[in-house]
Every structure is written in structure tokens, then in C-alpha cells.
Amino acid sequence: MKVRPISTRAIAASLAGLAIVTGVAAAQAASAEASPAQNASSWTGSSETARAPQAVVQNGTLSADAALRIADAASKEAAKRNQRVTVVIVDRSGATRLVLKGDGAGPQTEESARRKAFTAVSFGKATSELGKGLSGDGPTIADIPGTLFLAGGIPVASGGAPIAGIGVGGAPGGDIDEAIAQAGLKAVAGQLG
């Protein structure tokens, strides 16, 4: 077995990678090549230094505690209205965070609530509002898989951007589902920022 010595170039590349990962700036550049910012400005013909794009974007996330408080408040509102519903909360990407199926809620209520929550967070609006604009011939946003434009889905927003969706399904009217969802949102509204 022949052992080859590690080259200076390989060591320099490893150290440069380590500096990037740990956020430490390299003391001196090992090559005379232009930096990415200089390359970007030469591609655009700009004499100004181009701003490098951010590699990581921070997004707000609804906490598990907040999701539980929303579901609890919605469940209490449903009981007060004598409604058998399911409450679903999804995160910004549409992944299910919580399902609370009330006693006596029908088998269709979970899917209905999930799709309403998904639709609300996807478009950042209540499903009752989104449903009003659907008419005419040809494809519409209602053709997007997983969406449901019946009232009962509302977004949870923080800093003006949707971070979660609440969906309620099972009441005899979407307006009742939406009122139950709004009662859930009200439980955390002052803490969303």
C-alpha cells in the first residue's frame, strides 16, 4: 500500500472549509482569484459590490404549546356550540402538527379539516375568503391537490407572514367551522408578534 503525502492545497482547502462552517473569516486568501461578490458584480456589469445571498432563512414556527392551546380553545368553542368537529393544525410547510378529533366527529372531518388548514397556510387567507373568488371555466387554484376552499380554515400569522394553519371540519356550515377556528386563534393571538 502506497501512502501519498497530503498536499498543501488539500490542507488549505480543508482549513478554508472549516472557516466557512464555523463562521470564522480566513486571515488571508491563498489564491488571486476574485471573490464571489466580485464575480457577481462583473456578471451584472455593476461596479458596486453585489450582496451575497443568504444561505439560511429564519422562519417562525408555532410552538407545540401554542398548538395545544389553539386546539383546546377550539374544542371548547365547539362544545359550547354543540358541534362534533375535528381540529387540525399544520405548520408553514403544510405538515400536520396536531389533530384533535372530537367525540362523535365523522370520519370525513379529519381530511376536511386538514385540507382547510393546508389551504389557509398556503395562501395566507381564510378559506372562506379564498372560496369567493372561484368561478369560471378552466383551471383554478381549487385544482391544486390537497386544497379545500370551504370555510373553516384560517392562517396563523406572525410578523405578517403565515406560520401555521388551523382547519376545522364537521359543523353543518363552514361559517360555524370558521368561528370555531377563530376561537382557537384568539387563544394565542396576543403572543404571535
C-alpha positions in Angstrom: 0.0 0.0 0.0 1.5 3.3 -1.1 0.9 6.3 1.1 0.8 9.6 -0.6 1.6 12.8 1.4 -1.2 15.3 1.9 -0.7 18.3 -0.4 -0.6 21.9 0.8 -3.6 22.6 -1.5 -5.7 19.9 0.2 -4.8 21.3 3.7 -5.6 24.9 2.6 -9.0 23.8 1.2 -9.8 21.9 4.4 -9.0 24.9 6.5 -11.0 27.2 4.3 -14.0 24.9 4.6 -13.6 24.8 8.3 -13.5 28.6 8.5 -16.7 28.9 6.5 -18.6 26.3 8.6 -17.6 27.9 11.9 -18.2 31.4 10.6 -14.5 32.5 11.1 -13.1 34.6 8.3 -9.8 33.4 6.7 -6.9 35.7 7.5 -5.5 35.8 4.0 -6.7 34.5 0.7 -4.5 31.7 -0.7 -5.2 32.5 -4.3 -5.5 35.5 -6.5 -9.0 34.6 -7.8 -11.8 37.1 -7.5 -14.3 36.7 -4.6 -17.8 35.5 -5.4 -19.1 39.1 -4.8 -16.6 40.5 -7.3 -17.6 37.8 -9.8 -21.3 38.6 -9.3 -20.7 42.3 -10.0 -18.7 41.6 -13.1 -21.5 39.3 -14.4 -24.1 42.1 -14.0 -21.7 44.8 -15.2 -22.1 46.6 -11.9 -19.2 48.4 -10.4 -20.8 48.1 -6.9 -20.1 45.0 -4.8 -23.1 42.6 -5.1 -24.7 41.5 -1.9 -24.2 37.7 -1.4 -27.5 35.8 -1.0 -28.3 34.5 2.5 -27.8 30.8 2.9 -30.1 30.4 5.9 -33.5 32.0 6.3 -35.1 32.0 9.7 -38.9 31.3 9.8 -41.3 31.5 12.7 -42.7 28.2 14.0 -45.8 27.8 16.1 -44.8 26.1 19.3 -46.3 22.8 20.4 -47.7 24.6 23.5 -49.5 27.2 21.3 -50.9 24.5 19.1 -52.3 22.7 22.1 -53.9 26.0 23.4 -55.4 26.6 20.0 -56.9 23.1 19.8 -58.2 23.3 23.4 -59.9 26.7 22.8 -61.4 25.5 19.5 -62.6 22.3 21.2 -64.3 24.3 24.0 -66.0 26.5 21.4 -67.2 23.5 19.5 -68.7 22.0 22.7 -70.3 25.3 23.6 -72.0 25.3 20.1 -72.8 21.5 20.4 -70.7 20.7 17.3 -68.8 17.5 16.7 -65.7 18.6 14.8 -62.1 17.8 14.2 -59.4 20.5 14.6 -56.2 20.2 12.6 -53.1 22.5 12.8 -50.5 22.4 10.1 -47.1 24.2 10.0 -45.9 26.5 7.3 -44.9 23.7 5.0 -48.3 22.0 5.4 -47.1 19.2 7.6 -49.7 18.2 10.3 -48.7 19.3 13.8 -51.8 18.4 15.7 -55.1 16.6 15.1 -57.9 16.7 17.7 -60.9 14.7 16.7 -63.8 15.5 18.9 -66.2 12.9 20.3 -68.7 11.9 17.7 -66.9 13.7 14.8 -67.5 11.9 11.5 -64.8 10.1 9.6 -64.6 12.8 6.8 -63.9 15.6 9.3 -60.2 14.9 9.7 -59.5 15.1 6.0 -61.7 18.2 5.6 -60.0 20.0 8.5 -56.5 19.1 7.3 -57.2 20.4 3.8 -58.7 23.6 5.1 -55.7 24.2 7.3 -53.3 23.4 4.4 -55.2 25.8 2.1 -55.2 28.6 4.7 -51.5 28.5 5.4 -50.6 28.0 1.7 -52.4 31.2 0.6 -52.3 33.2 3.9 -56.0 33.8 3.9 -59.1 32.3 5.4 -60.6 29.6 3.2 -64.0 31.4 3.2 -62.3 34.4 1.6 -60.5 32.3 -0.9 -63.6 30.4 -1.9 -65.4 33.6 -3.0 -63.0 34.1 -6.0 -63.5 30.7 -7.5 -65.7 30.6 -10.6 -65.4 30.4 -14.3 -64.1 27.9 -16.8 -60.7 26.4 -16.9 -58.2 25.6 -14.2 -58.3 27.4 -10.9 -56.4 27.3 -7.6 -59.0 24.8 -6.4 -57.4 22.3 -8.7 -54.2 22.2 -6.6 -54.0 18.9 -4.8 -54.7 18.9 -1.1 -56.6 22.2 -1.1 -60.2 22.7 0.1 -61.9 26.1 -0.4 -64.8 25.6 2.1 -65.0 27.9 5.1 -63.3 26.7 8.2 -59.6 27.2 7.6 -57.6 30.2 8.8 -54.0 31.1 8.8 -51.9 31.8 11.9 -49.6 34.7 11.1 -46.5 36.2 12.8 -44.8 39.3 11.5 -47.2 39.5 8.7 -46.4 36.0 7.3 -48.3 32.8 7.8 -46.6 30.3 10.1 -49.4 27.8 10.5 -52.9 26.9 9.5 -56.0 26.0 11.6 -58.7 23.9 10.0 -62.0 22.8 11.5 -64.3 20.3 9.8 -67.6 18.8 10.9 -70.1 21.6 11.6 -73.2 21.8 9.4 -71.9 25.1 7.9 -68.4 26.4 7.1 -69.2 29.6 8.9 -69.5 27.6 12.2 -66.3 25.8 11.5 -64.5 29.1 10.9 -65.9 30.6 14.1 -64.5 27.6 16.0 -61.1 28.1 14.3 -61.2 31.8 15.1 -61.9 31.0 18.8 -58.8 28.8 18.7 -56.6 31.5 17.2 -57.9 34.0 19.7 -56.3 31.9 22.5 -52.8 32.8 21.2 -53.4 36.0 19.2 -51.6 38.3 21.7 -48.4 36.1 21.6 -47.8 35.9 17.9 -45.9 39.1 17.4 
